[in-house]
Amino acid sequence: MKRGIQTESHVVVYCGSCGDVFQPSSGRPICFATTTEAVEFIAADTETGWNCDGHTVRCDDCAAAEHCRAHGHEFVLDGIWAELVTGPYICSMCGLFESDIPELEN
């Protein structure tokens, strides 16, 4: 049994794009014993939206932004404004309004 103050090593996961720390619903970072354990946990955790492609870990916001960068935005009529015929349109992946995306401005 350990007693007193001990120095121990652990793995904490940070987003490779923005630097946010992985902290699911508890609001506190999770410490893993190994990098393999961390990667397996993130791969199995579908609720948080974090992903790891084997090299880069991305938080839910950065993963959505990367999806839109690679595949384009997926615009839908925002539910709040659904009764309006003309919009506004919002990306179902990253949450940006069509009018807030500079590359789409005319």
DSSP file (Angstrom, degrees, kcal/mol; ACC not computed):
  #  RESIDUE AA STRUCTURE BP1 BP2  ACC     N-H-->O    O-->H-N    N-H-->O    O-->H-N    TCO  KAPPA ALPHA  PHI   PSI    X-CA   Y-CA   Z-CA
    1    1 A M              0   0    0      0, 0.0     2,-0.2     0, 0.0     0, 0.0   0.000 360.0 360.0 360.0 132.2    0.0    0.0    0.0
    2    2 A K        -     0   0    0      2,-0.0     2,-0.3     4,-0.0     4,-0.1  -0.541 360.0-175.2 -79.9 146.9    1.3    3.4   -0.9
    3    3 A R        +     0   0    0     -2,-0.2     2,-0.1     2,-0.1     0, 0.0  -0.977  42.3   4.6-139.5 153.3    1.4    6.1    1.7
    4    4 A G  S    S-     0   0    0     -2,-0.3     2,-0.5     2,-0.0    -2,-0.0  -0.350 109.6 -16.5  77.0-155.0    2.3    9.8    1.8
    5    5 A I        -     0   0    0     -2,-0.1     2,-0.4     2,-0.0    -2,-0.1  -0.771  67.0-176.7 -93.1 126.4    3.2   11.8   -1.3
    6    6 A Q        -     0   0    0     -2,-0.5     2,-0.6    -4,-0.1    -2,-0.0  -0.941  23.6-135.2-123.5 143.2    4.0    9.8   -4.4
    7    7 A T        +     0   0    0     -2,-0.4     2,-0.3     2,-0.0    -2,-0.0  -0.883  34.9 171.2 -95.8 124.8    5.2   10.9   -7.9
    8    8 A E        -     0   0    0     -2,-0.6     2,-0.4     2,-0.0    -2,-0.0  -0.938  26.9-129.9-133.0 155.1    3.3    8.9  -10.6
    9    9 A S        +     0   0    0     -2,-0.3     2,-0.3    24,-0.0    -2,-0.0  -0.825  31.4 162.5-104.6 144.5    3.1    9.2  -14.3
   10   10 A H        -     0   0    0     -2,-0.4     2,-0.5     2,-0.0    23,-0.2  -0.956  34.3-112.7-151.8 169.2   -0.2    9.3  -16.3
   11   11 A V  B     -A   32   0A   0     21,-3.0    21,-2.9    -2,-0.3     2,-0.4  -0.920  24.4-174.1-111.8 129.1   -1.5   10.3  -19.7
   12   12 A V        -     0   0    0     -2,-0.5     2,-0.4    19,-0.2    19,-0.1  -0.963  21.4-131.6-119.0 140.4   -3.9   13.2  -20.2
   13   13 A V        -     0   0    0     17,-0.5     9,-3.2    -2,-0.4     2,-0.3  -0.798  23.4-177.8-100.5 130.7   -5.4   13.9  -23.7
   14   14 A Y  B     -B   21   0B   0     -2,-0.4     7,-0.2     7,-0.2    43,-0.2  -0.937  37.3 -99.4-121.5 146.9   -5.4   17.3  -25.3
   15   15 A C     >  -     0   0    0      5,-3.1     4,-1.0    -2,-0.3    43,-0.2  -0.456  25.7-142.0 -62.8 132.0   -6.9   18.3  -28.6
   16   16 A G  T  4 S+     0   0    0     41,-3.9    42,-0.2    -2,-0.2    -1,-0.2   0.601  96.3  40.7 -72.7 -11.4   -4.2   18.4  -31.3
   17   17 A S  T  4 S+     0   0    0     40,-0.4    -1,-0.1     3,-0.1    41,-0.1   0.861 132.2  11.9-101.4 -52.5   -5.7   21.5  -32.9
   18   18 A C  T  4 S-     0   0    0      2,-0.1    -2,-0.1     0, 0.0    40,-0.1   0.605  92.1-121.2-107.9 -14.0   -6.9   23.8  -30.1
   19   19 A G     <  +     0   0    0     -4,-1.0    -3,-0.1     1,-0.3    39,-0.0   0.482  53.4 155.2  88.8   2.2   -5.3   22.4  -27.0
   20   20 A D        -     0   0    0     -6,-0.1    -5,-3.1     1,-0.1     2,-0.3  -0.326  44.5-118.1 -60.9 146.3   -8.6   21.7  -25.0
   21   21 A V  B     -B   14   0B   0     -7,-0.2     2,-0.6     1,-0.1    -7,-0.2  -0.677  25.7-109.8 -87.9 141.6   -8.2   18.9  -22.5
   22   22 A F        +     0   0    0     -9,-3.2     8,-1.2    -2,-0.3    -9,-0.3  -0.593  53.5 153.0 -71.8 114.2  -10.4   15.8  -22.8
   23   23 A Q        -     0   0    0     -2,-0.6     4,-0.2     6,-0.2    -2,-0.1  -0.736  24.1-162.8-146.2  93.1  -12.9   16.0  -20.0
   24   24 A P    >   -     0   0    0      0, 0.0     3,-3.1     0, 0.0     4,-0.2   0.308  58.5 -41.8 -62.5-159.1  -16.2   14.2  -20.6
   25   25 A S  T 3  S+     0   0    0      1,-0.3    -2,-0.0     2,-0.1     0, 0.0   0.638 129.5  68.0 -47.3 -25.6  -19.4   14.8  -18.6
   26   26 A S  T 3  S-     0   0    0      2,-0.2    -1,-0.3     1,-0.1    -3,-0.0   0.756  97.9-133.8 -68.9 -22.4  -17.6   14.9  -15.3
   27   27 A G  S <  S+     0   0    0     -3,-3.1    -2,-0.1     1,-0.3    -1,-0.1   0.484  73.9 100.9  81.3   1.4  -15.9   18.2  -16.3
   28   28 A R  S    S-     0   0    0     -4,-0.2    -1,-0.3     1,-0.0    -2,-0.2  -0.937  82.0-100.9-119.3 143.0  -12.6   16.9  -15.0
   29   29 A P        -     0   0    0      0, 0.0     2,-0.4     0, 0.0    -6,-0.2  -0.260  33.9-129.0 -59.1 146.3   -9.7   15.5  -17.1
   30   30 A I        -     0   0    0     -8,-1.2   -17,-0.5   -17,-0.1     2,-0.5  -0.838  15.9-146.1 -97.5 134.9   -9.4   11.8  -17.2
   31   31 A C        -     0   0    0     -2,-0.4     2,-0.3   -19,-0.1   -19,-0.2  -0.864  13.7-162.1-102.1 134.3   -6.0   10.3  -16.5
   32   32 A F  B     -A   11   0A   0    -21,-2.9   -21,-3.0    -2,-0.5     3,-0.1  -0.800  22.8-135.2-113.4 155.7   -5.0    7.1  -18.3
   33   33 A A  S    S+     0   0    0     -2,-0.3     2,-0.3   -23,-0.2    -1,-0.1   0.835  87.9  11.4 -77.4 -33.8   -2.2    4.7  -17.5
   34   34 A T  S  > S-     0   0    0    -23,-0.1     4,-1.7     1,-0.1    -1,-0.1  -0.921  72.2-115.1-140.3 163.5   -0.9    4.4  -21.1
   35   35 A T  H  > S+     0   0    0     -2,-0.3     4,-2.6     2,-0.2     5,-0.2   0.858 117.4  56.8 -67.0 -34.4   -1.3    6.2  -24.5
   36   36 A T  H  > S+     0   0    0      1,-0.2     4,-2.5     2,-0.2     5,-0.2   0.918 105.6  49.9 -61.5 -43.6   -2.9    3.0  -25.8
   37   37 A E  H  > S+     0   0    0      2,-0.2     4,-2.1     1,-0.2    -1,-0.2   0.900 111.5  49.3 -61.3 -41.3   -5.5    3.1  -23.1
   38   38 A A  H  X S+     0   0    0     -4,-1.7     4,-2.4     2,-0.2    -2,-0.2   0.930 112.0  47.1 -64.6 -46.6   -6.3    6.7  -23.9
   39   39 A V  H  X S+     0   0    0     -4,-2.6     4,-2.4     1,-0.2    -2,-0.2   0.914 113.1  49.0 -63.4 -43.4   -6.6    6.0  -27.7
   40   40 A E  H  X S+     0   0    0     -4,-2.5     4,-1.8    -5,-0.2    -1,-0.2   0.885 111.1  50.5 -63.5 -39.0   -8.8    3.0  -27.1
   41   41 A F  H  X S+     0   0    0     -4,-2.1     4,-1.4    -5,-0.2    -2,-0.2   0.935 112.6  45.3 -65.2 -46.1  -11.0    5.0  -24.7
   42   42 A I  H  < S+     0   0    0     -4,-2.4    -2,-0.2     1,-0.2    -1,-0.2   0.888 111.7  52.8 -65.4 -39.2  -11.5    7.9  -27.2
   43   43 A A  H  < S+     0   0    0     -4,-2.4    -1,-0.2     1,-0.2    -2,-0.2   0.860 114.0  42.6 -64.2 -35.0  -12.1    5.4  -30.1
   44   44 A A  H  < S+     0   0    0     -4,-1.8     2,-0.9    -5,-0.2    -1,-0.2   0.677  96.5  87.0 -84.5 -18.4  -14.9    3.7  -28.0
   45   45 A D     <  +     0   0    0     -4,-1.4     4,-0.3     1,-0.2     5,-0.1  -0.728  43.1 162.1 -89.4 104.2  -16.4    7.0  -26.7
   46   46 A T        +     0   0    0     -2,-0.9    -1,-0.2     1,-0.1    -4,-0.0   0.604  62.0  72.1 -95.6 -13.2  -18.9    8.2  -29.3
   47   47 A E  S    S+     0   0    0      1,-0.2    -1,-0.1     2,-0.1    -2,-0.1   0.858  95.5  48.4 -72.3 -36.0  -20.8   10.6  -27.0
   48   48 A T  S    S-     0   0    0      2,-0.1    12,-0.3    -6,-0.1    -1,-0.2   0.756  97.2-132.0 -80.3 -23.3  -18.2   13.3  -26.7
   49   49 A G        +     0   0    0      1,-0.3     2,-0.1    -4,-0.3    14,-0.1   0.423  58.8 138.2  85.9  -2.8  -17.4   13.6  -30.4
   50   50 A W        -     0   0    0     -5,-0.1     2,-0.3    13,-0.1    -1,-0.3  -0.447  31.1-173.2 -71.3 150.0  -13.7   13.5  -29.9
   51   51 A N  E     -C   58   0C   0      7,-2.1     7,-2.7    -2,-0.1     2,-0.4  -0.978  20.7-156.8-144.7 160.9  -11.7   11.3  -32.3
   52   52 A C  E     -C   57   0C   0     -2,-0.3     5,-0.2     5,-0.2    -2,-0.0  -0.984   4.1-167.6-138.6 123.5   -8.3   10.0  -32.9
   53   53 A D        -     0   0    0      3,-1.8     4,-0.1    -2,-0.4    -1,-0.0   0.252  64.0 -89.9 -94.1  13.4   -7.0    9.0  -36.4
   54   54 A G  S    S+     0   0    0      2,-0.3     3,-0.1     1,-0.1   -15,-0.0   0.102 123.2  37.9 100.1 -21.3   -4.0    7.3  -35.0
   55   55 A H  S    S+     0   0    0      1,-0.3     2,-0.4     0, 0.0    -1,-0.1   0.634 113.8  42.4-125.8 -39.4   -1.8   10.4  -35.2
   56   56 A T        -     0   0    0      2,-0.0    -3,-1.8   -41,-0.0     2,-0.5  -0.943  60.3-153.3-122.3 134.7   -4.0   13.4  -34.2
   57   57 A V  E     -C   52   0C   0     -2,-0.4   -41,-3.9   -43,-0.2     2,-0.4  -0.895  18.4-171.6-102.3 133.1   -6.6   13.8  -31.5
   58   58 A R  E     -C   51   0C   0     -7,-2.7    -7,-2.1    -2,-0.5   -43,-0.1  -0.981  18.2-131.2-128.5 139.3   -9.4   16.3  -32.1
   59   59 A C     >  -     0   0    0     -2,-0.4     4,-2.8    -9,-0.2     5,-0.2  -0.229  41.5 -94.4 -72.8 173.2  -12.1   17.6  -29.8
   60   60 A D  H  > S+     0   0    0    -12,-0.3     4,-2.0     1,-0.2     5,-0.2   0.884 124.6  48.4 -60.9 -40.5  -15.7   17.7  -31.0
   61   61 A D  H  > S+     0   0    0      2,-0.2     4,-2.3     1,-0.2    -1,-0.2   0.934 115.5  42.9 -66.2 -46.1  -15.5   21.3  -32.3
   62   62 A C  H  > S+     0   0    0      2,-0.2     4,-2.5     1,-0.2    -2,-0.2   0.859 112.3  54.1 -70.0 -34.7  -12.2   20.8  -34.2
   63   63 A A  H  X S+     0   0    0     -4,-2.8     4,-2.1     2,-0.2    -1,-0.2   0.911 110.8  46.9 -63.6 -41.6  -13.4   17.5  -35.6
   64   64 A A  H  X S+     0   0    0     -4,-2.0     4,-2.3    -5,-0.2    -2,-0.2   0.914 112.4  49.3 -65.4 -43.2  -16.5   19.2  -36.9
   65   65 A A  H  X S+     0   0    0     -4,-2.3     4,-2.2     1,-0.2    -2,-0.2   0.894 111.3  49.5 -63.7 -39.9  -14.5   22.0  -38.4
   66   66 A E  H  X S+     0   0    0     -4,-2.5     4,-2.4     2,-0.2     5,-0.2   0.890 109.0  52.9 -65.9 -39.9  -12.1   19.6  -40.1
   67   67 A H  H  X S+     0   0    0     -4,-2.1     4,-2.9     1,-0.2     5,-0.4   0.936 111.5  45.7 -59.6 -46.4  -15.1   17.6  -41.5
   68   68 A C  H  X S+     0   0    0     -4,-2.3     4,-2.0     1,-0.2    -2,-0.2   0.871 111.7  52.2 -66.8 -36.7  -16.5   20.8  -43.0
   69   69 A R  H  < S+     0   0    0     -4,-2.2    -1,-0.2     1,-0.2    -2,-0.2   0.913 118.5  36.6 -64.0 -41.5  -13.0   21.9  -44.3
   70   70 A A  H  < S+     0   0    0     -4,-2.4    -2,-0.2    -5,-0.1    -1,-0.2   0.840 135.3  19.1 -80.8 -34.3  -12.6   18.5  -46.1
   71   71 A H  H  < S-     0   0    0     -4,-2.9    -3,-0.2    -5,-0.2    -2,-0.2   0.461 106.3-110.4-119.6  -4.2  -16.1   17.8  -47.2
   72   72 A G     <  -     0   0    0     -4,-2.0    -1,-0.2    -5,-0.4    -3,-0.1  -0.036  45.5 -58.2  88.8 161.6  -17.9   21.1  -47.2
   73   73 A H        -     0   0    0     -4,-0.1     2,-0.6    -5,-0.1    18,-0.0  -0.395  37.9-139.7 -76.9 154.5  -20.7   22.4  -44.9
   74   74 A E        -     0   0    0     -2,-0.1    18,-3.1     2,-0.0     2,-0.2  -0.835  26.0-160.2-116.2  89.6  -24.0   20.6  -44.5
   75   75 A F  E     +D   91   0D   0     -2,-0.6     2,-0.3    16,-0.2    16,-0.2  -0.503  16.7 168.8 -80.6 137.0  -26.6   23.4  -44.4
   76   76 A V  E     -D   90   0D   0     14,-2.5    14,-2.8    -2,-0.2     2,-0.5  -0.914  45.8 -89.7-133.9 162.1  -30.0   22.9  -43.0
   77   77 A L  E     -D   89   0D   0     -2,-0.3    12,-0.2    12,-0.2     5,-0.1  -0.637  50.6-112.2 -74.0 124.7  -32.8   25.4  -42.1
   78   78 A D    >   -     0   0    0     10,-1.9     3,-1.0    -2,-0.5     4,-0.2  -0.371  18.8-133.3 -60.6 130.3  -32.3   26.4  -38.4
   79   79 A G  G >  S+     0   0    0      1,-0.3     3,-0.9     2,-0.2     4,-0.2   0.799 103.9  59.8 -57.0 -31.9  -35.1   25.0  -36.4
   80   80 A I  G 3  S+     0   0    0      1,-0.2    -1,-0.3     2,-0.1     3,-0.2   0.864 117.5  31.2 -63.9 -35.2  -35.6   28.3  -34.6
   81   81 A W  G X  S+     0   0    0     -3,-1.0     3,-2.4     7,-0.2     6,-0.3   0.143  81.6 121.4-109.1  17.6  -36.3   30.0  -37.9
   82   82 A A  T <   +     0   0    0     -3,-0.9    -1,-0.2     1,-0.3    -2,-0.1   0.759  68.2  63.0 -58.5 -26.7  -37.9   27.0  -39.7
   83   83 A E  T 3  S+     0   0    0     -3,-0.2     2,-0.4    -4,-0.2    -1,-0.3   0.686  87.0  87.6 -73.5 -15.1  -41.1   29.0  -40.3
   84   84 A L  S <  S-     0   0    0     -3,-2.4     3,-0.4     3,-0.1    -3,-0.0  -0.689  70.9-149.5 -83.8 135.5  -39.2   31.5  -42.5
   85   85 A V  S    S+     0   0    0     -2,-0.4    -1,-0.1     1,-0.2    -3,-0.0   0.819  89.6  48.7 -73.3 -31.7  -38.9   30.4  -46.1
   86   86 A T  S    S-     0   0    0      1,-0.2    -1,-0.2    -9,-0.0     3,-0.2   0.466  96.9-152.8 -96.8  -2.1  -35.6   32.1  -46.8
   87   87 A G        -     0   0    0     -3,-0.4    -1,-0.2    -6,-0.3    -3,-0.1  -0.904  37.7-122.7 131.6-161.2  -33.4   31.0  -43.9
   88   88 A P        -     0   0    0      0, 0.0   -10,-1.9     0, 0.0     2,-0.3   0.477  45.4-152.4 -78.4 156.0  -31.1   31.4  -42.1
   89   89 A Y  E     -D   77   0D   0    -12,-0.2     9,-2.7    -3,-0.2     2,-0.4  -0.755  10.3-166.8 -97.6 145.3  -29.2   28.3  -42.9
   90   90 A I  E     -DE  76  97D   0    -14,-2.8   -14,-2.5    -2,-0.3     2,-0.4  -0.975  27.0-111.1-132.4 144.1  -26.9   26.6  -40.4
   91   91 A C  E  >  -D   75   0D   0      5,-2.8     4,-1.5    -2,-0.4   -16,-0.2  -0.621  18.8-151.6 -75.5 125.5  -24.3   23.9  -40.8
   92   92 A S  T  4 S+     0   0    0    -18,-3.1    -1,-0.2    -2,-0.4   -17,-0.1   0.650  92.3  46.7 -72.2 -13.9  -25.4   20.8  -39.0
   93   93 A M  T  4 S+     0   0    0    -19,-0.2    -1,-0.1     3,-0.1   -28,-0.1   0.920 127.7  15.8 -90.6 -55.9  -21.8   19.7  -38.5
   94   94 A C  T  4 S-     0   0    0    -30,-0.2    -2,-0.1     2,-0.1   -29,-0.1   0.593  93.0-125.9-101.6 -11.8  -20.0   22.8  -37.1
   95   95 A G     <  +     0   0    0     -4,-1.5     2,-0.2     1,-0.3    -3,-0.1   0.506  58.3 141.7  84.3   3.5  -22.9   25.0  -36.1
   96   96 A L        -     0   0    0     -6,-0.1    -5,-2.8     1,-0.1    -1,-0.3  -0.564  52.6-120.2 -80.8 142.9  -21.9   28.1  -38.1
   97   97 A F  B >   -E   90   0D   0     -7,-0.2     3,-1.9    -2,-0.2     4,-0.3  -0.545  23.5-118.8 -74.2 147.2  -24.6   30.2  -39.8
   98   98 A E  G >  S+     0   0    0     -9,-2.7     3,-1.2     1,-0.3     6,-0.2   0.861 115.8  56.2 -53.4 -38.4  -24.1   30.4  -43.6
   99   99 A S  G 3  S+     0   0    0    -10,-0.3    -1,-0.3     1,-0.2    -9,-0.1   0.641 101.4  58.5 -71.5 -14.1  -23.8   34.2  -43.2
  100  100 A D  G <  S+     0   0    0     -3,-1.9    -1,-0.2     1,-0.0    -2,-0.2   0.374  82.1  93.8 -95.2   3.0  -20.8   33.7  -40.8
  101  101 A I    X   -     0   0    0     -3,-1.2     3,-2.0    -4,-0.3     4,-0.4  -0.847  61.5-159.4-102.9 106.6  -18.7   31.7  -43.2
  102  102 A P  G >  S+     0   0    0      0, 0.0     3,-1.6     0, 0.0    -1,-0.2   0.837  87.3  59.4 -55.2 -39.5  -16.3   34.1  -44.9
  103  103 A E  G 3  S+     0   0    0      1,-0.3    -2,-0.0     3,-0.0     0, 0.0   0.645 103.2  54.7 -68.4 -11.5  -15.5   31.9  -47.9
  104  104 A L  G <  S+     0   0    0     -3,-2.0    -1,-0.3    -6,-0.2     2,-0.1   0.504  82.7 109.8 -97.0  -6.0  -19.2   31.8  -48.8
  105  105 A E    <         0   0    0     -3,-1.6    -6,-0.0    -4,-0.4    -5,-0.0  -0.434 360.0 360.0 -71.1 143.8  -19.6   35.6  -49.0
  106  106 A N              0   0    0     -2,-0.1    -1,-0.1     0, 0.0    -3,-0.0   0.428 360.0 360.0 -90.6 360.0  -20.2   37.1  -52.4
